[in-house]
């Protein structure tokens, strides 16, 4: 089975996949994810994380298990350089 596809511009996918604390305000960055809602909290919450939780099934997916798609193509391809 190949990687799980998440369409970054699809509102349903954005609401289905959550940060480990249950927020929808996550973004891919480099080789992990970052959550704006976690970053705004004033306690010791780390806004960077390595897995997304599928709200529908409860399954957690590591970054390498996901294929993130944008309207311009897969995230990480030209224009979305994850190595920067």
C-alpha positions, 0 to 999 in steps of 0.5 A: 500500500502506498502513502496516504494522500492528503490534499492540502487545498481540500477543506475536508482533508484539512479538517480530517487530519489533525495535529496530535492535540486535535487542531486543524491549523497545521502546515507542512514544513521541512520534514515535519509539521507545524501547528499555528494553534499550538504555537499560540498557546502560552504553555510548553506546547511544542508546535512542531510534530511528526505525525498527523491523526486521521480524525475519522479512523484515529490512525496516526500517520508519520510524515513519510507515510503521507503524500501531500498534494497542492494544486501545483503538484506534490508538496516537496517538488519544485516550488515546495522544496522541503530541504530548504 
